[in-house]
Amino acid sequence: MNKPVRILIADDHRLMAEGLALVFNEANGFFVCGTAANGVEAVALFNKLRPDIVLMDIDMPQMNGIEATSAIIKTDPDQKILLLTMHDQRSLLRKALDAGASGVVLKIAGSEELLKAVHEILAGGRYISEEARAALDGKSDSGIKTDEEPAEQLTSREIEIIRLIAEGLTNTEIGEKLFISPRTVDTHRTNIFRKLNVSNAADLIRYGFRSGLLK
């Protein structure tokens, strides 16, 4: 009888980690041998358990999934790691693959795709989900190619203002916080909307979470 594939899951969202564990524990031939809530725990558990494959969230406290992947790959260059993320930001996905990940899947994926990804990686292949591949190819939601990620065009002040908008602050409140006039804030807001091709604060906040600007 073949031994089950041992999986280590690293995700700081407990419900997500439990959901992933349920998917693989109920599938034939898999066993979740451990779960980690941050990158530091993931590296420590990897060294202790030496799983067959690691399912790693990118956004985690203390040490993110890309950093944890790099640390694990330095120890074992052949270790198989599937990175999971909510964000389709091209630069982030490139960093994930450059760190040595065996694949990348967006968290919108269903259980069937996750199982498919793991099977392909265990067979020696590389798995990049369709949505992740589109982002890596530089395509926007509309399918138009871009040479630069919109978020990469933002200044540090604009990113600061996006985060304050997400907190629900008005132009006046943002101005008071940053010691600039409400009119200057409005100018920044206009430039942000133009650069990111959004038309309202709700779309801006959705983009912020998707791209990793907001957490």
C-alpha positions as CSV (number, residue, x, y, z in Angstrom):
1,M,0.0,0.0,0.0
2,N,1.4,3.4,-1.0
3,K,2.1,5.9,1.7
4,P,-0.2,9.0,1.6
5,V,1.3,12.3,0.3
6,R,2.2,14.4,3.3
7,I,1.1,18.0,3.1
8,L,2.1,21.0,5.1
9,I,-0.4,23.9,5.0
10,A,0.7,27.5,5.9
11,D,-2.0,30.2,6.1
12,D,-2.7,32.8,8.7
13,H,-6.5,32.6,8.1
14,R,-7.7,29.8,10.3
15,L,-10.8,29.1,8.2
16,M,-8.8,28.9,5.0
17,A,-6.3,26.6,6.6
18,E,-9.0,24.3,7.9
19,G,-10.8,24.4,4.5
20,L,-7.6,23.3,2.7
21,A,-7.0,20.6,5.3
22,L,-10.5,19.3,4.8
23,V,-10.1,19.1,1.0
24,F,-6.9,17.1,1.2
25,N,-7.8,14.9,4.2
26,E,-11.0,13.8,2.4
27,A,-9.1,13.2,-0.9
28,N,-7.6,9.7,-1.5
29,G,-3.9,9.5,-1.0
30,F,-3.3,12.7,1.0
31,F,-2.5,13.4,4.7
32,V,-2.1,16.9,6.2
33,C,0.8,16.5,8.6
34,G,0.9,20.0,9.9
35,T,-0.4,23.6,9.7
36,A,1.4,26.9,10.2
37,A,0.0,30.4,10.8
38,N,2.9,32.4,9.5
39,G,6.1,32.0,7.5
40,V,8.4,31.4,10.5
41,E,6.2,28.5,11.7
42,A,6.1,27.2,8.1
43,V,9.9,27.0,7.9
44,A,10.2,25.5,11.4
45,L,7.5,22.8,10.6
46,F,9.1,22.1,7.3
47,N,12.4,21.4,8.9
48,K,10.7,19.2,11.5
49,L,8.2,17.3,9.3
50,R,9.8,17.3,5.8
51,P,6.5,17.1,3.9
52,D,6.1,16.0,0.3
53,I,4.6,19.3,-0.6
54,V,3.8,22.7,1.1
55,L,0.7,24.7,0.4
56,M,1.8,28.3,1.2
57,D,-0.2,31.5,1.5
58,I,1.8,34.5,0.3
59,D,0.3,37.1,2.7
60,M,1.3,36.0,6.2
61,P,2.7,37.9,9.3
62,Q,6.3,37.7,10.6
63,M,7.6,36.1,7.3
64,N,5.5,36.1,4.2
65,G,5.1,33.1,1.9
66,I,7.6,34.2,-0.6
67,E,10.3,34.7,2.0
68,A,9.4,31.3,3.6
69,T,9.6,29.7,0.2
70,S,13.1,31.1,-0.4
71,A,14.2,29.8,3.0
72,I,12.9,26.3,2.4
73,I,14.3,26.1,-1.1
74,K,17.8,27.1,0.3
75,T,17.5,24.1,2.6
76,D,16.1,21.7,0.0
77,P,16.1,22.9,-3.7
78,D,13.9,20.0,-4.7
79,Q,11.1,20.8,-2.2
80,K,7.7,21.2,-3.9
81,I,5.8,24.3,-2.9
82,L,2.4,25.6,-4.2
83,L,1.9,29.2,-3.4
84,L,-1.7,30.5,-2.9
85,T,-2.7,34.2,-3.1
86,M,-5.7,36.5,-3.3
87,H,-3.7,38.9,-5.5
88,D,-3.1,38.8,-9.3
89,Q,-0.4,41.5,-9.2
90,R,2.2,40.5,-11.8
91,S,5.3,41.6,-9.9
92,L,4.1,39.6,-6.8
93,L,3.6,36.5,-8.9
94,R,6.9,36.8,-10.5
95,K,8.6,37.1,-7.1
96,A,6.8,33.9,-6.0
97,L,8.1,31.9,-8.9
98,D,11.6,33.4,-8.7
99,A,11.7,32.3,-5.1
100,G,11.5,28.7,-6.2
101,A,7.7,27.9,-6.0
102,S,6.5,24.9,-8.0
103,G,3.3,26.7,-8.8
104,V,0.9,29.5,-8.1
105,V,-2.9,29.4,-7.7
106,L,-5.2,32.2,-6.9
107,K,-7.5,31.6,-3.9
108,I,-10.6,31.8,-6.1
109,A,-9.7,28.3,-7.3
110,G,-12.0,25.4,-6.4
111,S,-10.9,22.2,-4.8
112,E,-10.7,20.4,-8.1
113,E,-8.1,22.8,-9.4
114,L,-6.1,22.6,-6.2
115,L,-6.0,18.8,-6.4
116,K,-5.0,19.1,-10.1
117,A,-2.2,21.5,-9.2
118,V,-0.9,19.3,-6.5
119,H,-1.0,16.2,-8.7
120,E,0.9,18.0,-11.5
121,I,3.5,19.3,-9.1
122,L,4.1,16.0,-7.5
123,A,4.5,14.5,-10.9
124,G,7.4,16.8,-11.5
125,G,5.6,19.6,-13.4
126,R,4.8,23.2,-12.7
127,Y,1.3,24.5,-12.2
128,I,0.2,28.1,-12.8
129,S,-3.5,28.8,-12.8
130,E,-5.1,30.4,-15.7
131,E,-5.8,33.7,-13.8
132,A,-2.2,33.8,-12.5
133,R,-0.8,33.1,-16.0
134,A,-2.9,36.0,-17.5
135,A,-1.5,38.3,-14.8
136,L,2.0,37.1,-15.5
137,D,1.4,37.8,-19.2
138,G,0.6,41.4,-18.3
139,K,-3.1,41.3,-19.2
140,S,-5.7,43.3,-17.3
141,D,-9.2,42.1,-16.6
142,S,-10.1,43.4,-20.0
143,G,-7.4,41.4,-21.7
144,I,-5.3,44.4,-22.7
145,K,-1.6,44.0,-22.3
146,T,0.2,46.4,-20.1
147,D,4.0,47.0,-19.7
148,E,3.7,48.1,-16.1
149,E,1.6,47.2,-13.2
150,P,-0.8,50.1,-12.4
151,A,0.3,49.9,-8.7
152,E,3.9,50.3,-9.7
153,Q,3.0,53.8,-11.1
154,L,1.9,55.1,-7.7
155,T,4.0,57.3,-5.5
156,S,4.5,56.6,-1.8
157,R,2.2,59.5,-1.0
158,E,-0.5,58.1,-3.3
159,I,-0.3,54.7,-1.6
160,E,-0.6,56.4,1.8
161,I,-3.7,58.2,0.6
162,I,-5.2,55.0,-0.8
163,R,-4.8,53.4,2.7
164,L,-6.5,56.3,4.3
165,I,-9.4,56.3,1.8
166,A,-9.8,52.6,2.7
167,E,-10.1,53.6,6.4
168,G,-13.1,55.8,5.4
169,L,-11.5,59.2,5.9
170,T,-12.7,62.2,3.9
171,N,-10.4,64.5,2.0
172,T,-10.5,67.0,4.9
173,E,-9.5,64.3,7.4
174,I,-6.8,62.9,5.2
175,G,-5.5,66.5,4.7
176,E,-5.3,67.0,8.4
177,K,-3.6,63.7,9.0
178,L,-0.9,64.4,6.3
179,F,-0.7,68.2,6.8
180,I,-1.8,69.0,3.3
181,S,-4.8,70.8,2.0
182,P,-8.1,69.0,1.1
183,R,-7.6,70.3,-2.5
184,T,-4.2,68.6,-2.7
185,V,-5.8,65.4,-1.4
186,D,-8.4,65.7,-4.1
187,T,-5.7,66.2,-6.8
188,H,-4.0,63.0,-5.5
189,R,-7.3,61.2,-5.5
190,T,-7.9,62.2,-9.1
191,N,-4.4,61.0,-10.2
192,I,-4.8,57.7,-8.3
193,F,-8.2,57.0,-10.0
194,R,-6.6,57.8,-13.4
195,K,-3.6,55.6,-12.9
196,L,-5.6,52.6,-11.6
197,N,-8.5,53.2,-14.0
198,V,-11.1,53.1,-11.3
199,S,-14.1,55.4,-10.9
200,N,-15.0,55.3,-7.2
201,A,-13.7,54.5,-3.8
202,A,-15.3,51.0,-3.7
203,D,-13.4,50.0,-6.9
204,L,-10.2,51.5,-5.5
205,I,-10.5,49.5,-2.3
206,R,-11.2,46.3,-4.3
207,Y,-8.1,46.9,-6.4
208,G,-6.1,47.7,-3.3
209,F,-6.8,44.3,-1.7
210,R,-6.4,42.4,-5.0
211,S,-3.0,44.0,-5.7
212,G,-1.7,43.7,-2.2
213,L,-1.6,47.5,-1.4
214,L,-4.2,46.8,1.3
215,K,-4.3,43.9,3.7
